[in-house]
Amino acid sequence: MNTYNGNWLVVDDHAMFADALAITLSMLRPGLNVDIAITATDVIARLGHQEYELVILDLQIPETSCTDLFQHLTQAGAEKIMICSAIFQPQQADALRKLGVRGYITKESEAMDILSFADRILHGEDWVCTPRYAKQLAQFEQQKLLLTERQYSILELLEKGATTKQVADTLCLSENTIKTHIRMMYEKLGASSRTDCLLKAKELNLL
């Protein structure tokens, strides 16, 4: 059994899960100290007193978004962060990977698998996930290629309920340009209306 003298942080709003994971990882890796944080405030307090080689982060944390918390962690010097969440969300996994998250695993995984992922990240791998989730992520990336980056940005704004004018103002483009992009999106997705466009985008996991 390997011995590892280091400090990890589990960030999860479910205290029972966080406690159980921390205890199990410590048992599997003698010498490893695993702290837990339940809220963003807890995370900030922990970072003020301890440096962590690895942070295992849930997607749903009170008081903040996962993206904002990730950015706070990296600013505090936590370079190696992996997601451990209830479900795999390709869109969010893609966005977080681009920000610098190193891995993604779900809570249904065995503790040994979580430990294995953590070890791979600590040994320098840039991105770690299961073959099944890697396939889903690859499919999402292929589907996303249907749209240009500009069209994808427009799609995200439409999902939030923005009008054509609001989209144009947000992206600093003319309304006619936005209308042209929307028409092209309809053609690519086989949609006949804005609602239909959003539904088809969700079916393809673009949203």
C-alpha positions in Angstrom: 0.0 0.0 0.0 1.4 3.4 -1.0 2.1 6.1 1.5 1.5 9.7 0.5 2.2 12.6 2.8 0.1 15.3 1.3 -3.0 17.4 1.6 -6.2 17.2 -0.5 -9.4 19.1 -0.2 -12.9 17.6 -0.9 -15.5 20.4 -1.7 -19.0 19.1 -1.6 -22.3 20.5 -0.1 -23.3 17.0 1.0 -21.5 16.7 4.3 -22.0 12.9 4.7 -20.6 12.2 1.2 -17.6 14.6 1.8 -16.9 13.0 5.2 -17.2 9.4 3.8 -14.9 10.2 0.8 -12.3 11.9 3.0 -12.2 9.1 5.4 -12.1 6.4 2.7 -9.3 8.1 0.8 -7.3 8.6 4.0 -7.7 4.9 4.7 -6.6 3.9 1.2 -3.6 6.2 1.2 -1.9 6.2 4.7 -0.3 9.5 5.4 -2.8 11.5 3.3 -4.6 14.3 5.0 -8.0 15.0 3.4 -9.9 18.1 4.6 -13.5 18.9 3.6 -15.4 22.1 2.8 -19.1 22.4 2.5 -19.6 26.0 1.2 -17.6 28.6 -0.6 -16.9 30.3 2.7 -15.4 27.1 4.0 -13.2 26.8 1.0 -11.9 30.3 1.4 -11.2 29.6 5.1 -9.4 26.4 4.3 -7.2 28.0 1.6 -6.2 30.7 4.1 -4.5 28.1 6.3 -3.4 25.2 4.0 -2.1 24.6 0.5 -3.6 21.6 -1.3 -2.0 19.4 -3.9 -5.4 18.3 -5.2 -9.0 19.6 -4.9 -11.9 17.3 -5.5 -14.8 19.6 -6.4 -18.6 19.1 -6.7 -20.5 21.0 -9.3 -23.2 22.3 -6.9 -21.8 24.4 -4.1 -23.8 26.9 -2.0 -23.0 30.6 -2.4 -21.3 30.4 -5.7 -21.1 28.7 -9.1 -18.6 25.9 -9.9 -16.9 28.1 -12.4 -16.4 31.0 -10.0 -15.2 28.7 -7.3 -12.8 27.1 -9.7 -11.3 30.4 -10.6 -11.0 31.4 -6.9 -9.2 28.1 -6.3 -6.7 28.6 -9.1 -6.1 32.2 -8.0 -5.3 30.8 -4.5 -2.7 28.4 -6.1 -4.7 25.2 -6.4 -3.6 24.0 -9.8 -4.9 20.4 -9.8 -8.7 20.2 -9.6 -11.0 17.4 -10.5 -14.8 17.3 -10.6 -16.7 14.6 -8.6 -20.4 15.1 -9.2 -23.6 13.2 -9.2 -24.0 13.2 -13.0 -21.8 13.8 -16.1 -22.7 16.9 -18.0 -20.8 17.1 -21.3 -21.4 20.8 -21.8 -20.2 21.8 -18.4 -17.3 19.3 -18.6 -16.2 20.8 -21.9 -16.3 24.3 -20.4 -14.5 23.3 -17.2 -11.8 21.4 -19.1 -11.1 24.5 -21.2 -10.7 26.5 -17.9 -8.2 24.0 -16.6 -10.0 21.3 -14.7 -8.0 18.1 -14.8 -10.6 15.4 -14.6 -14.3 14.5 -14.1 -15.7 11.5 -12.3 -19.1 10.8 -10.8 -20.0 10.0 -7.3 -21.2 6.5 -8.2 -17.6 5.6 -8.8 -15.6 3.4 -6.4 -13.2 5.2 -4.0 -10.3 3.3 -5.6 -11.3 4.7 -9.0 -11.4 8.3 -7.6 -8.0 7.6 -6.0 -6.7 6.3 -9.4 -7.9 9.4 -11.2 -6.4 11.6 -8.6 -3.0 9.9 -8.9 -3.1 10.3 -12.7 -3.7 14.0 -12.3 -1.0 14.4 -9.8 1.4 12.6 -12.1 0.7 15.2 -14.8 -2.2 14.1 -17.0 -4.1 17.1 -18.3 -7.5 15.5 -18.5 -8.9 12.3 -17.0 -12.3 10.8 -17.3 -13.9 7.3 -17.9 -14.0 5.9 -21.4 -17.8 6.3 -21.4 -17.7 9.9 -20.5 -14.8 10.6 -22.9 -17.1 9.2 -25.6 -20.0 11.5 -24.6 -17.6 14.5 -24.5 -16.3 13.6 -27.9 -19.8 13.4 -29.3 -20.7 16.8 -27.7 -17.6 18.3 -29.3 -18.6 16.9 -32.7 -22.1 18.1 -32.4 -20.8 21.5 -31.4 -18.9 21.7 -34.6 -22.3 22.1 -36.3 -22.3 25.7 -35.2 -19.6 28.3 -35.3 -18.4 29.8 -32.0 -20.4 32.9 -32.8 -23.6 30.9 -33.4 -23.0 28.9 -30.2 -22.7 32.2 -28.2 -26.0 33.3 -29.8 -27.6 30.0 -28.9 -26.6 30.3 -25.3 -28.1 33.8 -25.1 -31.3 32.7 -26.8 -31.6 30.0 -24.2 -31.5 32.7 -21.5 -34.4 34.4 -23.1 -32.6 37.2 -24.8 -34.3 39.0 -27.7 -32.6 39.5 -31.1 -31.8 43.1 -30.1 -30.4 42.1 -26.7 -28.2 39.4 -28.4 -27.0 42.0 -30.9 -26.2 44.5 -28.1 -24.4 41.9 -26.0 -22.2 40.7 -28.9 -21.8 44.2 -30.4 -23.3 43.1 -33.7 -26.1 44.4 -35.8 -29.6 42.9 -35.5 -29.4 41.9 -39.2 -26.2 39.9 -38.5 -27.8 38.1 -35.6 -30.9 37.3 -37.7 -28.6 35.9 -40.4 -26.8 33.7 -37.9 -30.2 32.5 -36.4 -31.4 31.6 -39.8 -28.3 29.6 -40.5 -28.7 27.9 -37.1 -32.2 26.9 -38.1 -30.9 25.3 -41.3 -28.1 23.4 -39.6 -30.3 22.1 -36.8 -33.4 21.5 -39.0 -35.4 23.9 -36.9 -38.5 26.0 -37.9 -38.7 28.4 -34.9 -36.7 29.7 -32.0 -38.4 27.2 -29.6 -37.7 24.4 -32.0 -34.1 25.5 -32.4 -33.6 25.4 -28.6 -35.3 22.0 -28.3 -33.1 20.5 -31.0 -30.0 22.0 -29.5 -30.8 20.4 -26.2 -31.5 17.0 -27.9 -27.9 17.3 -29.3 -26.5 18.2 -25.9 -25.5 21.6 -27.2 -27.2 23.3 -24.2 
